């Protein structure tokens, strides 16, 4: 074997590598960094305001959930948010059905050492060209906080954590449909 044979093999390897990369980058192979492959005909999503019917007393619970869902679907997919049902390929909608903030752990002196915030949401996921939802189910989550430290900030942080988990579970269930 002479030096020119090694040079020829190296060039062939480079050409094959360039061809593989070119095919991958032209769209013949589909890959998503989130592990989600969305059908090419699904481009838009409509997420209407999730009303708070839980009686929580929190003025921004509905905004927190709606924003968490929008951020999840728009930032982690190629879907574009639309402002109308008519322009959407898929719809995620629902309402907040339950909220509680109760002692979870009590010390010997009958003082709460941890409170648990629990949130329940009823939601559906529908392709707009379908009569029936792909799923229509309840999502629940909870988070704890120490009411002895700062009860207002603690509750707000627990609410944010529980809402984030619900949005993540809804996202995962919707993406599992693709």
DRENROLO-681644 format. One line per 3 residues: number of its first residue (from 0); their letters; for each residue x, y, z of C-alpha. Coordinates in nm, 3 decimals. Layout:
! residues N
NUM	a	X,Y,Z  ...
! end
This chain:
! residues 178
0	xxx	0.000,0.000,0.000  0.141,0.338,-0.093  0.065,0.683,0.043
3	xxx	-0.172,0.772,-0.241  -0.408,0.482,-0.143  -0.445,0.622,0.209
6	xxx	-0.514,0.966,0.066  -0.784,0.827,-0.169  -0.955,0.638,0.118
9	xxx	-0.953,0.952,0.329  -1.115,1.152,0.048  -1.384,0.886,-0.004
12	xxx	-1.462,0.895,0.370  -1.494,1.276,0.360  -1.724,1.263,0.056
15	xxx	-1.950,1.005,0.220  -1.960,1.210,0.541  -2.053,1.527,0.349
18	xxx	-2.329,1.339,0.164  -2.476,1.205,0.488  -2.471,1.549,0.649
21	xxx	-2.628,1.707,0.339  -2.914,1.458,0.338  -2.971,1.511,0.709
24	xxx	-2.980,1.888,0.681  -3.215,1.900,0.381  -3.503,1.761,0.583
27	xxx	-3.513,1.403,0.461  -3.435,1.296,0.813  -3.644,1.451,1.089
30	xxx	-3.508,1.501,1.437  -3.619,1.714,1.726  -3.408,1.807,2.026
33	xxx	-3.711,1.755,2.252  -3.759,1.404,2.116  -4.089,1.508,1.957
36	xxx	-4.167,1.460,1.591  -4.470,1.667,1.499  -4.657,1.575,1.180
39	xxx	-4.579,1.819,0.900  -4.945,1.919,0.859  -4.965,2.036,1.224
42	xxx	-4.830,2.390,1.239  -5.052,2.594,1.471  -5.192,2.559,1.822
45	xxx	-5.470,2.743,2.000  -5.460,2.763,2.379  -5.755,2.965,2.507
48	xxx	-5.757,3.116,2.854  -5.788,2.848,3.126  -6.055,2.987,3.360
51	xxx	-6.015,2.938,3.733  -6.336,2.782,3.862  -6.170,2.645,4.174
54	xxx	-6.252,2.933,4.405  -5.882,2.962,4.485  -5.892,3.335,4.554
57	xxx	-5.565,3.373,4.362  -5.609,3.642,4.101  -5.342,3.512,3.866
60	xxx	-5.375,3.132,3.883  -5.547,3.119,3.544  -5.279,3.343,3.389
63	xxx	-5.000,3.130,3.536  -5.136,2.809,3.385  -5.223,2.959,3.046
66	xxx	-4.879,3.123,3.019  -4.700,2.803,3.127  -4.879,2.606,2.855
69	xxx	-4.813,2.865,2.586  -4.446,2.887,2.679  -4.409,2.510,2.680
72	xxx	-4.572,2.452,2.340  -4.425,2.753,2.162  -4.071,2.732,2.305
75	xxx	-4.026,2.355,2.284  -4.190,2.283,1.948  -4.210,2.445,1.608
78	xxx	-4.580,2.517,1.663  -4.705,2.872,1.622  -4.964,3.009,1.860
81	xxx	-5.280,3.132,1.693  -5.552,3.352,1.840  -5.848,3.167,1.695
84	xxx	-5.990,2.819,1.694  -6.052,2.845,1.318  -5.681,2.899,1.239
87	xxx	-5.554,2.617,1.463  -5.444,2.265,1.376  -5.463,2.154,1.742
90	xxx	-5.637,2.292,2.049  -5.557,2.250,2.417  -5.831,2.385,2.640
93	xxx	-5.974,2.341,2.984  -6.030,2.495,3.323  -5.889,2.491,3.671
96	xxx	-6.133,2.286,3.877  -5.977,2.260,4.221  -5.732,2.435,4.450
99	xxx	-5.638,2.374,4.810  -5.374,2.496,5.051  -5.376,2.279,5.362
102	xxx	-5.138,2.168,5.634  -4.939,1.867,5.523  -4.705,1.816,5.815
105	xxx	-4.781,1.919,6.173  -4.533,1.957,6.459  -4.594,1.833,6.814
108	xxx	-4.732,2.172,6.915  -5.007,2.140,6.650  -4.832,2.397,6.429
111	xxx	-4.810,2.330,6.054  -4.451,2.279,5.945  -4.544,2.221,5.581
114	xxx	-4.846,2.318,5.376  -4.941,2.148,5.052  -5.088,2.334,4.758
117	xxx	-5.293,2.104,4.531  -5.425,2.209,4.190  -5.662,2.016,3.962
120	xxx	-5.723,2.092,3.594  -5.967,1.938,3.348  -5.832,1.966,2.994
123	xxx	-5.874,1.831,2.644  -5.649,1.800,2.342  -5.814,1.801,2.000
126	xxx	-5.709,1.798,1.636  -5.933,2.053,1.468  -6.014,1.811,1.186
129	xxx	-6.144,1.556,1.438  -6.486,1.537,1.600  -6.359,1.389,1.928
132	xxx	-6.069,1.498,2.150  -5.758,1.282,2.149  -5.784,1.302,2.526
135	xxx	-6.006,1.470,2.781  -5.877,1.418,3.132  -5.788,1.555,3.470
138	xxx	-5.438,1.670,3.563  -5.335,1.716,3.925  -5.020,1.836,4.091
141	xxx	-4.903,1.959,4.427  -4.609,2.127,4.597  -4.521,2.198,4.958
144	xxx	-4.396,2.509,5.138  -4.307,2.612,5.491  -4.580,2.849,5.616
147	xxx	-4.358,2.957,5.906  -4.102,3.127,5.680  -4.299,3.349,5.443
150	xxx	-4.648,3.214,5.389  -4.739,3.438,5.094  -4.418,3.389,4.894
153	xxx	-4.413,3.024,4.995  -4.764,2.967,4.863  -4.683,3.155,4.541
156	xxx	-4.372,2.944,4.483  -4.565,2.623,4.551  -4.838,2.734,4.309
159	xxx	-4.578,2.807,4.039  -4.418,2.466,4.090  -4.752,2.281,4.075
162	xxx	-4.863,2.476,3.765  -4.532,2.401,3.594  -4.576,2.029,3.659
165	xxx	-4.931,2.035,3.520  -4.813,2.215,3.206  -4.530,1.963,3.166
168	xxx	-4.769,1.667,3.204  -5.014,1.814,2.954  -4.730,1.881,2.710
171	xxx	-4.598,1.526,2.746  -4.942,1.374,2.697  -5.009,1.587,2.388
174	xxx	-4.667,1.513,2.239  -4.721,1.142,2.304  -5.009,1.158,2.056
177	x	-4.765,1.237,1.775
! end
